[in-house]
Amino acid sequence: MNNINKGFLLNDEIAAKRVRVVPNDGDEAEIVSLERALKLAEEKELDLVMISPKANPPVCKIMNYGKFIYEQSKREKEARKKQKITNIKEVRLSPTIEEHDISIKAKNAKKFLLTGDKVKVTIRFRGREAGHSFMGKKILDNFYSKLEDISVIEKQPKLEGRNMIMTLSTKKHN
């Protein structure tokens, strides 16, 4: 049964001389010797599990350890199910992009935003284009204007090396 240990000390692994025992049936907690606590657990055919090792004396509980671990893993699984995973999708533009192409890319970005993903909009400048980085800001503003009804700018357009990057996320509806 010790092969499912999840960070709790169990029965003979407990080294403290005296422990505070919290019975499973909701009775009052009492401080007893380790031998007495192990005997109480054995009488009930349950395990003695150290719940709070930092307390003085350490707190132990008499319980069915296998069932406890099973219930705990079920709760963890439920918590993981309820978490929302947000992905970041990237849309790449160029400084010479045409208006129609911006509309198409914005339509794709809208799909990403509606599924709850964030959108990273990148304009890559090549060669001499880097001297016209102000054009990138205009293009990103135009791109955002097509999506401002459903999104907010999470990260303002900023030049990073040869790329200008802006991050959009879905608007929070109150």
Secondary structure, DSSP 8 states (H G I E B T S, - for coil): -GGG--S-EEGGG---SEEEEE-TT----EEEEHHHHHHHHHHTT-EEEEEETTSSS-EEEEE-HHHHHHHHHHHHHHHHHH-----EEEEEE-TT--HHHHHHHHHHHHHHHHTT-EEEEEEE--GGGGGGHHHHHHHHHHHHHTTTTTEEEEEEEEEETTEEEEEEEE----
